[in-house]
Amino acid sequence: MVEKPSPVVIAKRLREEAALRADQEKLFRDQAWIQGAAKKSIEALMQCLMSEAEKLKTEAELQINFGYEPHYAGFRAVMRYGWVTLEVLWNQHYINVIDEVRLECKEYNAIVPLDRERRMMFREPDVIRRKSYKPVLNLARELRWLEGDKPSQMLSNEEVIGRIVDQFLDLIDRLNRGKISRPDWP
């Protein structure tokens, strides 16, 4: 039988949660912390995602193109197969604020280039589906992620990478099964 926590235990948990929210609010607007801990964690996520894409290309022999690059104060990655693209975007506009930023994962029915490829898009591509991950701090004050706005489970970088790779493989599967039509423009 599970016992109900005592009022003292509940009060301590509430105090810890309030301190965590205060620390997150402060750190998510602290340029030194963002440029140090947060940026390193997000760049490591992008590098690991590219390593997973490389495995898909070499070990599974999938004909994919991929890469990542700095984007404003954040990062942007693309993974392409056929005429579909999964873009992973940390669209940070300011170097000292991340409290409203999300890791956006958008699927497109188009070949979306990286900026460094210097290819021009003549119109905005159609978004097929999107997922987002919100940054949060765990009790150890480490950067973690919430999928969408679901507060039920904090995800590590590795878990988010797994979900992004699964999303990309699902996109490829839907394309191969004819569930995604060819875009009506080049």
N, C-alpha and C positions, 0 to 999 in steps of 0.2 A: 504494500500500500504506500502510495506517495503522500508524504505529509505536505500540508500547506506551509509555505515559508512564513516565518515569523515577521511581525511588523518591522523589526530591526533589520532583518535581512532585506526586506523590500525597500526600506529607506536607504540602505547602503547601495543597493542596485540603482535606485533612482538618482542618488548623488553621483555615482560613477557615470551613468548615462548623461547627466547634465554636464559633467566635466568633459566628457568625450565630445558632446555637441559644441561646447564652448571652444575646445581645442581645435576641432575641425573648422569651425567658423574662422578662427584666428589663422590657422595654418593655410587654409585655402585662399587666404588673402595676404600671405607672407611670401614676398618675392624670393628670399633666400631659401626657404623650405621648398617652394615650387621649383625653382631652378636646380636645387640639389636633389632632394629625395623624390619628388613627384616626377620631374622630367626624366630622371634616370630610370625610374620604374616604367614609365610609358615608353621610353626608347627601348628598354630591354624587352618589353612586350612586342614592339614592332619587329625587333631583330629576331626574336624567337618565332614570331609568325612567319617571317621570311624563311627561316630555317625549315619550318614545317612545309612551306610551299616548295622549297627546294627538294625535300624528301618526296613530295607528291610527284614532282617532275622527274626526278632521277630513279627513285625506287619503284614507283607505281607507273612510271613512263607516261604520265598525263601530259598532254601538249598544252601547258599553261605558260603564261607570261606573268611576271610579278615584279614588284619593287616598292620601295618606300623612300620618302624624302621629307625634309623639313617643310612645314606649311604654316605660314605666319609664325606664331609663337608655339605651334604644336607640330604634329606629324600627320602624314597622309600615306596610306599604302593602297595599292591596287593589286588584285589578282584577277587575271582574265583567262577565259576559256571560250573558244569559238567567238561568238559575238556578244557574250555576256561578261559582266564585270562585277566583282565585289569590291567596293571601296570601304576602307577602314579609316576613319577620320577623327583625329583629336584636334578639333577646331578651336584652339585657344587663341583668342584675339588679343589678349593682354598678357604680358609676361608675369604679372603679379596677382592674377585672379583666376581661380579655376572652380569657384563654387557653383557656377551655372553651366559648366562645360560637360559634355558627354562624349563618350567614345561611340561614334555613330558607325554602323555597318549597313551600308546601302547596296542593294542589288540593282543593277541596271541592265536593260535590254539594249546594250550598246557597248562598243569598245571605248572605254574611258581611259585617256592617256594620263601618264604622269606629267607634271609641268616640265620636267627636264627633257621630255621627248619632243617638246616644241611642236606638237600637233594641235591644230585648232579644231574645236567643236563648233559646228555651225548652229547648233541649238542645244538646249539642255536635254540630256537623255532622259528617257522614261524610267522612273524608279519602280521596280517590281515589288520590292519588300524592303523593310528596314527593321533593324534592332538597335537598341542603344544600351550602353552600360554607364551607370552613374558612379563617379568616384566617391568613396567613403573611407573613413578610418576605422580600423578595428581597435580593440581595447589596448593593443600594444602600439597604437598610433602608426600603423603601417597602412599603405594604400591598398584598398580592396575595391571590389566592384559590385554593384547591384544591377541585375538585368532589368531593363525598363525602370519601373518605379516599385518593383517588388521588394519589400524590406525583409522578406523571409530568409534569404540566404546570401551571405557575402561570398564572393568568388575571388580566388587568387588570379594572378596573371595567367598561370598555366591553365586554369579552368576556363578563363575567357578565351584564350587561344584555342582550346579544344572546341569551344562553342562556335568560334568564328570559322575554324576549319570545317566543322560539321555543316555550317551554313553554306560555305562555298561548295562542298561536295553535294549538298542537296540542290544547290543552284545548277551544278553540272548535270546531276541526275534528271532534274526537270527539263533541262535543255535537250538532253539525249533522248528522253521519252517523248519529245514533241510537245511538251506542256508550255513552252515559251516560243512564241512566234518570232520570226525574223523581223527586225525593225524595218519600217518602210522608208528608211533613209540611210545613206552610207555612213 
